Amino acid sequence: MLLVGIASVPAHAEGIRDQQWHLDAMGAEEIWQLSTGKGVTVAVIDSGVEKQNPDLRGQVLKGKNFAPDKSGDEFTDYDGHGTGMAGLIAGTGERDGGNGAFGLAPGVKILPVRVPGVDAGTGSQAAADKEFNRIVPQAIRYAADSGSKVINISMAVSAGSPQLTQAVKYALDKGALVFAGVGNDAEKGNRLMYPAATPGVVGVAAIDKKLKRVPFSQYGPQVDMAAPGKDTVSACGGGTGICTSTGTSDATALASAAAALIWSKHPDWTNNQVLKVMLNTIAAPNDGGKRNDYIGYGAIRPLRALKTPGDPGPADVRPIDDLKEAVTASPSGGASSSAPAPAQSSAAPAPAPAPAAQAATDEGGNTGLWIGLGIGAAVLIGAAVAVSVLRSRRG
């Protein structure tokens, strides 16, 4: 099992907010005048969340520990990853008298849902997939039953299951949105990963400050949208408590935060309407197409979603046609109902250059980084870039 983030490194203590380019790019200060995510709970299904992190104090609710094989509880982050996702979503910047790291939605409450590693099993990928498909469906149902509007899963395995599909449907029926990272192995086979490829899950790819897809970000029909996922600085677990990280994990957390911002401003909207507004205001691919397999429908623009959301559409109509089931490989090697899974070899060729997200002149934030440099920029792929994927003790 993968935590879909690249290994993080400590960030310098001075000027933490100044290093958070993704917040500047999206116009965070203006966003926070409109919404901070207050009143919305985001479940972080991950390695645990350290509630005593200075930038997360008061933001972390009592959750649940589905990892009895690990010491501690849901507030004990066994590898720092879950705290990093919570920091990107809901960091308050309270560290060092207000000089810490902010999340995109600092008013959000985090529900920590800790899931186990694979050290109790054989350590094989098959064992990791099986354990994931046994535990994570329970975690999703718990998150939905606990009132989480948004469920963030910055994790990935190579097989889905009927149980996972059913749990996601359960969460959608309870009114939640589920976001998951599409994975970081585009240059290493580009396998379809779950739960991003599970019907009903919003699959999130990673882009950089130029709106280009980051080369490692996996591509395919499972990609619904993209968000910043390179060199993001946030509160994290262990060490200095502040990290710089890269991966579709980070992008997923920011997409989850964006949904929370919208929901906070429009608490009566359904999950379908929140997602519709995210799509209404997205920075679409610059090739003129409605979507592509690299950045999906485009890059999130939470400020525009708050200022000019457009028509949220019917409350009961999902704006993405991603609930159809198809036959794919199950963890046991048999067939199961899950998401569409095109055949891919372990050495898939690099795709042709894909378009970036196009600019919009009414978007707030640092236009020099986020908008101007993205105009007409082709996605740089095919170069042999060594990417070290952070693997949890789950597979």
KAGI-V114613 format. One record per backbone hydrogen bond with DSSP energy under -0.5 kcal/mol. CO is the residue of the C=O (numbers start at 1). NH is the residue of the N-H. If there is no record, write none. Layout:
CO & NH
CO & NH
This chain:
1 & 392
2 & 4
2 & 156
3 & 5
4 & 249
5 & 390
6 & 246
9 & 244
13 & 16
15 & 19
16 & 19
16 & 20
17 & 20
19 & 21
20 & 23
20 & 24
21 & 25
22 & 26
23 & 27
23 & 28
24 & 27
24 & 366
27 & 31
28 & 32
29 & 33
30 & 33
30 & 34
31 & 34
31 & 35
36 & 107
36 & 108
37 & 40
40 & 109
41 & 43
41 & 149
41 & 150
42 & 111
43 & 45
43 & 152
44 & 46
44 & 113
46 & 115
47 & 78
49 & 51
50 & 53
53 & 56
53 & 57
55 & 92
56 & 59
56 & 60
59 & 61
59 & 110
61 & 112
64 & 66
64 & 114
66 & 116
67 & 70
73 & 76
74 & 49
75 & 77
76 & 78
80 & 84
80 & 237
81 & 85
82 & 86
83 & 87
84 & 88
85 & 89
86 & 90
87 & 91
88 & 104
89 & 105
91 & 103
93 & 100
94 & 97
94 & 98
95 & 98
95 & 99
99 & 16
101 & 93
103 & 106
105 & 108
107 & 39
109 & 42
110 & 61
110 & 112
111 & 44
112 & 64
112 & 114
113 & 46
114 & 66
118 & 121
124 & 128
125 & 129
126 & 130
127 & 131
128 & 132
129 & 133
130 & 134
131 & 134
131 & 135
132 & 136
135 & 138
135 & 139
136 & 140
137 & 141
138 & 142
139 & 143
140 & 144
141 & 145
142 & 146
143 & 148
144 & 147
149 & 177
150 & 43
150 & 152
151 & 153
151 & 179
152 & 45
153 & 155
153 & 181
154 & 4
156 & 2
157 & 194
160 & 331
161 & 165
162 & 166
163 & 167
164 & 168
165 & 169
166 & 170
167 & 171
168 & 172
169 & 173
170 & 174
171 & 176
172 & 175
177 & 151
178 & 202
179 & 153
180 & 204
183 & 218
185 & 188
185 & 190
193 & 197
194 & 157
195 & 198
198 & 201
201 & 203
202 & 180
203 & 224
203 & 225
204 & 182
205 & 227
206 & 214
207 & 229
208 & 211
211 & 357
212 & 208
214 & 217
216 & 186
220 & 223
222 & 224
224 & 297
225 & 205
226 & 300
227 & 207
229 & 247
232 & 245
234 & 243
238 & 241
241 & 236
242 & 11
243 & 234
243 & 245
244 & 9
245 & 232
246 & 6
247 & 251
248 & 252
249 & 253
250 & 254
251 & 255
252 & 256
253 & 257
254 & 258
255 & 259
256 & 260
257 & 261
258 & 262
259 & 263
260 & 264
261 & 265
262 & 266
266 & 269
270 & 274
271 & 275
272 & 276
273 & 277
274 & 278
275 & 279
276 & 280
277 & 281
279 & 282
282 & 284
283 & 299
284 & 358
285 & 288
292 & 296
293 & 220
295 & 298
296 & 292
298 & 226
299 & 283
301 & 305
302 & 306
303 & 307
304 & 308
314 & 317
316 & 318
320 & 322
322 & 200
326 & 338
328 & 336
329 & 160
330 & 333
334 & 330
336 & 328
336 & 338
338 & 326
345 & 348
354 & 379
356 & 286
360 & 363
365 & 367
366 & 369
366 & 370
367 & 371
367 & 372
367 & 373
368 & 373
371 & 374
371 & 375
372 & 375
374 & 377
377 & 356
379 & 381
383 & 385
384 & 386
385 & 387
386 & 388
387 & 389
388 & 7
389 & 391
390 & 3
392 & 394
392 & 395
393 & 118
393 & 119
